[in-house]
Protein backbone atom coordinates (compact mmCIF):
# COMPACT_ATOMS: atom_id res chain seq x y z
CA UNK A 1 0.00 0.00 0.00
CA UNK A 2 1.18 3.51 -0.76
CA UNK A 3 1.82 5.93 2.06
CA UNK A 4 -0.35 8.97 2.34
CA UNK A 5 1.36 12.30 1.69
CA UNK A 6 -0.18 13.82 4.80
CA UNK A 7 1.34 11.14 7.01
CA UNK A 8 4.84 11.67 5.61
CA UNK A 9 4.62 15.46 5.88
CA UNK A 10 3.69 15.35 9.57
CA UNK A 11 6.74 13.35 10.62
CA UNK A 12 10.11 15.01 11.17
CA UNK A 13 11.04 18.46 12.36
CA UNK A 14 8.16 20.93 12.44
CA UNK A 15 8.72 24.49 11.34
CA UNK A 16 6.10 27.18 11.08
CA UNK A 17 5.86 27.84 7.37
CA UNK A 18 4.03 30.82 5.95
CA UNK A 19 3.25 31.99 2.43
CA UNK A 20 4.30 35.58 1.87
CA UNK A 21 2.53 37.37 -1.00
CA UNK A 22 4.32 40.51 -2.18
CA UNK A 23 2.47 43.01 -4.40
CA UNK A 24 4.65 44.62 -7.07
CA UNK A 25 3.88 47.35 -9.62
CA UNK A 26 4.85 46.72 -13.23
CA UNK A 27 6.98 49.54 -14.65
CA UNK A 28 5.61 49.06 -18.18
CA UNK A 29 1.87 48.99 -17.54
CA UNK A 30 1.44 50.17 -13.96
CA UNK A 31 -0.58 47.04 -13.19
CA UNK A 32 -0.10 45.13 -9.96
CA UNK A 33 1.51 41.71 -10.01
CA UNK A 34 1.96 39.38 -7.07
CA UNK A 35 5.01 37.34 -6.14
CA UNK A 36 4.64 34.59 -3.55
CA UNK A 37 7.26 32.82 -1.42
CA UNK A 38 7.16 30.03 1.12
CA UNK A 39 9.42 30.69 4.11
CA UNK A 40 9.66 30.12 7.82
CA UNK A 41 7.80 32.45 10.17
CA UNK A 42 11.05 33.97 11.49
CA UNK A 43 12.34 34.72 7.98
CA UNK A 44 9.01 36.30 7.02
CA UNK A 45 8.96 38.53 10.09
CA UNK A 46 12.52 39.74 9.47
CA UNK A 47 11.63 40.44 5.81
CA UNK A 48 8.53 42.43 6.79
CA UNK A 49 10.45 44.35 9.47
CA UNK A 50 13.14 45.32 6.94
CA UNK A 51 10.48 46.70 4.54
CA UNK A 52 8.49 48.75 7.10
CA UNK A 53 10.43 51.98 6.56
CA UNK A 54 10.16 51.86 2.77
DSSP file (Angstrom, degrees, kcal/mol; ACC not computed):
  #  RESIDUE AA STRUCTURE BP1 BP2  ACC     N-H-->O    O-->H-N    N-H-->O    O-->H-N    TCO  KAPPA ALPHA  PHI   PSI    X-CA   Y-CA   Z-CA
    1    1 A X              0   0    0      0, 0.0     2,-0.2     0, 0.0     0, 0.0   0.000 360.0 360.0 360.0 143.6    0.0    0.0    0.0
    2    2 A X        -     0   0    0      1,-0.1     2,-0.2     0, 0.0     0, 0.0  -0.523 360.0-114.8 -79.9 145.5    1.2    3.5   -0.8
    3    3 A X        -     0   0    0     -2,-0.2     2,-0.2     1,-0.1    -1,-0.1  -0.489  30.1-112.4 -76.1 149.2    1.8    5.9    2.1
    4    4 A X     >  -     0   0    0     -2,-0.2     4,-1.4     1,-0.1     5,-0.1  -0.596  15.6-132.8 -79.9 144.5   -0.3    9.0    2.3
    5    5 A X  H  > S+     0   0    0     -2,-0.2     4,-2.0     1,-0.2     5,-0.2   0.877 105.6  57.2 -64.2 -38.5    1.4   12.3    1.7
    6    6 A X  H  > S+     0   0    0      1,-0.2     4,-1.4     2,-0.2    -1,-0.2   0.892 104.7  51.4 -61.5 -40.7   -0.2   13.8    4.8
    7    7 A X  H  > S+     0   0    0      1,-0.2     4,-0.7     2,-0.2    -1,-0.2   0.876 111.6  46.3 -67.0 -37.3    1.3   11.1    7.0
    8    8 A X  H  < S+     0   0    0     -4,-1.4     3,-0.2     1,-0.2    -1,-0.2   0.811 110.1  53.8 -76.6 -28.2    4.8   11.7    5.6
    9    9 A X  H  < S+     0   0    0     -4,-2.0    -1,-0.2     1,-0.2    -2,-0.2   0.798 104.0  56.1 -75.0 -27.2    4.6   15.5    5.9
   10   10 A X  H  < S+     0   0    0     -4,-1.4    -1,-0.2    -5,-0.2    -2,-0.2   0.722  93.6  81.0 -79.0 -20.8    3.7   15.4    9.6
   11   11 A X  S  < S+     0   0    0     -4,-0.7     2,-0.2    -3,-0.2     0, 0.0  -0.511  80.2  30.9 -84.4 156.0    6.7   13.4   10.6
   12   12 A X  S    S-     0   0    0     -2,-0.2     2,-0.3     2,-0.1    -3,-0.0  -0.522 107.2 -12.5  99.0-167.4   10.1   15.0   11.2
   13   13 A X        -     0   0    0     -2,-0.2     2,-0.4     1,-0.0    -2,-0.0  -0.526  65.0-140.1 -75.2 131.7   11.0   18.5   12.4
   14   14 A X        +     0   0    0     -2,-0.3     2,-0.4     2,-0.0    -2,-0.1  -0.782  23.1 176.1 -94.1 133.7    8.2   20.9   12.4
   15   15 A X        -     0   0    0     -2,-0.4     2,-0.9    26,-0.0    -2,-0.0  -0.987  37.3-112.6-131.0 144.6    8.7   24.5   11.3
   16   16 A X        -     0   0    0     -2,-0.4    25,-2.1     2,-0.0     2,-0.4  -0.678  40.1-167.8 -77.6 109.6    6.1   27.2   11.1
   17   17 A X  E     -A   40   0A   0     -2,-0.9     2,-0.3    23,-0.2    23,-0.2  -0.823   6.8-176.4-102.6 139.4    5.9   27.8    7.4
   18   18 A X  E     -A   39   0A   0     21,-2.9    21,-2.3    -2,-0.4     2,-0.6  -0.927  24.9-127.9-130.0 156.0    4.0   30.8    6.0
   19   19 A X  E     -A   38   0A   0     -2,-0.3     2,-0.6    19,-0.2    19,-0.2  -0.930  22.9-158.0-105.8 118.5    3.3   32.0    2.4
   20   20 A X  E     -A   37   0A   0     17,-3.1    17,-2.2    -2,-0.6     2,-0.6  -0.859   2.7-162.3-100.3 122.3    4.3   35.6    1.9
   21   21 A X  E     -A   36   0A   0     -2,-0.6     2,-0.6    15,-0.2    15,-0.2  -0.924   6.1-165.3-108.3 119.9    2.5   37.4   -1.0
   22   22 A X  E     -A   35   0A   0     13,-3.6    13,-2.5    -2,-0.6     2,-0.3  -0.911  10.9-143.3-110.7 117.2    4.3   40.5   -2.2
   23   23 A X  E     -A   34   0A   0     -2,-0.6     2,-0.3    11,-0.2    11,-0.2  -0.616  22.5-175.8 -78.4 138.1    2.5   43.0   -4.4
   24   24 A X  E     -A   33   0A   0      9,-3.4     9,-3.3    -2,-0.3     2,-0.5  -0.966  21.3-131.0-132.5 148.8    4.6   44.6   -7.1
   25   25 A X  E     -A   32   0A   0     -2,-0.3     2,-0.3     7,-0.2     7,-0.2  -0.876  23.4-126.7-102.3 129.3    3.9   47.4   -9.6
   26   26 A X     >  -     0   0    0      5,-3.0     4,-1.5    -2,-0.5     6,-0.0  -0.556   8.9-148.6 -72.7 132.8    4.9   46.7  -13.2
   27   27 A X  T  4 S+     0   0    0     -2,-0.3    -1,-0.1     2,-0.2    -2,-0.0   0.807  93.8  49.4 -73.0 -28.7    7.0   49.5  -14.6
   28   28 A X  T  4 S+     0   0    0      1,-0.1    -1,-0.2     3,-0.1    -2,-0.0   0.949 130.0  11.9 -74.8 -50.6    5.6   49.1  -18.2
   29   29 A X  T  4 S-     0   0    0      2,-0.1    -2,-0.2     0, 0.0     3,-0.1   0.662  88.2-126.4-106.6 -19.3    1.9   49.0  -17.5
   30   30 A X     <  +     0   0    0     -4,-1.5     2,-0.1     1,-0.3    -3,-0.1   0.497  63.7 138.1  82.5   2.9    1.4   50.2  -14.0
   31   31 A X        -     0   0    0     -6,-0.1    -5,-3.0     1,-0.1     2,-0.3  -0.470  57.1-110.3 -80.8 153.8   -0.6   47.0  -13.2
   32   32 A X  E     -A   25   0A   0     -7,-0.2     2,-0.3    -2,-0.1    -7,-0.2  -0.657  33.2-175.4 -84.2 137.5   -0.1   45.1  -10.0
   33   33 A X  E     -A   24   0A   0     -9,-3.3    -9,-3.4    -2,-0.3     2,-0.4  -0.899  15.7-136.6-124.2 159.5    1.5   41.7  -10.0
   34   34 A X  E     -A   23   0A   0     -2,-0.3     2,-0.4   -11,-0.2   -11,-0.2  -0.967  11.0-166.1-124.5 133.6    2.0   39.4   -7.1
   35   35 A X  E     -A   22   0A   0    -13,-2.5   -13,-3.6    -2,-0.4     2,-0.4  -0.959  12.6-160.8-115.2 132.2    5.0   37.3   -6.1
   36   36 A X  E     -A   21   0A   0     -2,-0.4     2,-0.3   -15,-0.2   -15,-0.2  -0.906   9.2-178.0-119.5 145.8    4.6   34.6   -3.5
   37   37 A X  E     -A   20   0A   0    -17,-2.2   -17,-3.1    -2,-0.4     2,-0.5  -0.991  21.3-139.2-138.0 143.7    7.3   32.8   -1.4
   38   38 A X  E     +A   19   0A   0     -2,-0.3     2,-0.3   -19,-0.2   -19,-0.2  -0.918  42.0 145.5-100.3 127.5    7.2   30.0    1.1
   39   39 A X  E     -A   18   0A   0    -21,-2.3   -21,-2.9    -2,-0.5    -2,-0.0  -0.955  50.3 -81.0-153.0 169.0    9.4   30.7    4.1
   40   40 A X  E  >  -A   17   0A   0     -2,-0.3     4,-2.2   -23,-0.2   -23,-0.2  -0.305  43.8-111.1 -71.6 161.5    9.7   30.1    7.8
   41   41 A X  H  > S+     0   0    0    -25,-2.1     4,-2.4     1,-0.2     5,-0.2   0.894 117.5  51.8 -61.1 -41.8    7.8   32.4   10.2
   42   42 A X  H  > S+     0   0    0      1,-0.2     4,-2.1   -26,-0.2    -1,-0.2   0.906 110.1  48.3 -64.6 -42.0   11.0   34.0   11.5
   43   43 A X  H  > S+     0   0    0      1,-0.2     4,-2.0     2,-0.2    -1,-0.2   0.899 111.8  50.6 -63.6 -40.5   12.3   34.7    8.0
   44   44 A X  H  X S+     0   0    0     -4,-2.2     4,-2.5     2,-0.2    -2,-0.2   0.908 109.7  49.5 -64.8 -42.6    9.0   36.3    7.0
   45   45 A X  H  X S+     0   0    0     -4,-2.4     4,-2.4     1,-0.2    -1,-0.2   0.897 111.3  48.6 -65.9 -39.4    9.0   38.5   10.1
   46   46 A X  H  X S+     0   0    0     -4,-2.1     4,-1.7     2,-0.2    -1,-0.2   0.868 111.9  50.5 -68.4 -34.3   12.5   39.7    9.5
   47   47 A X  H  X S+     0   0    0     -4,-2.0     4,-1.0     2,-0.2    -2,-0.2   0.922 112.5  45.7 -65.7 -44.7   11.6   40.4    5.8
   48   48 A X  H  X S+     0   0    0     -4,-2.5     4,-0.6     1,-0.2     3,-0.4   0.896 111.5  52.4 -66.9 -40.6    8.5   42.4    6.8
   49   49 A X  H >< S+     0   0    0     -4,-2.4     3,-0.7     1,-0.2     4,-0.4   0.862 107.3  52.6 -63.5 -35.4   10.5   44.3    9.5
   50   50 A X  H 3< S+     0   0    0     -4,-1.7     3,-0.2     1,-0.2    -1,-0.2   0.765 111.4  47.2 -71.9 -23.5   13.1   45.3    6.9
   51   51 A X  H >< S+     0   0    0     -4,-1.0     3,-0.9    -3,-0.4    -1,-0.2   0.448  85.4  91.6 -96.0  -2.1   10.5   46.7    4.5
   52   52 A X  T << S+     0   0    0     -3,-0.7    -1,-0.2    -4,-0.6    -2,-0.1   0.857  86.1  48.8 -64.6 -36.1    8.5   48.7    7.1
   53   53 A X  T 3         0   0    0     -4,-0.4    -1,-0.2    -3,-0.2    -2,-0.1   0.583 360.0 360.0 -80.5  -9.1   10.4   52.0    6.6
   54   54 A X    <         0   0    0     -3,-0.9    -1,-0.2    -4,-0.1    -2,-0.1   0.476 360.0 360.0 -83.8 360.0   10.2   51.9    2.8
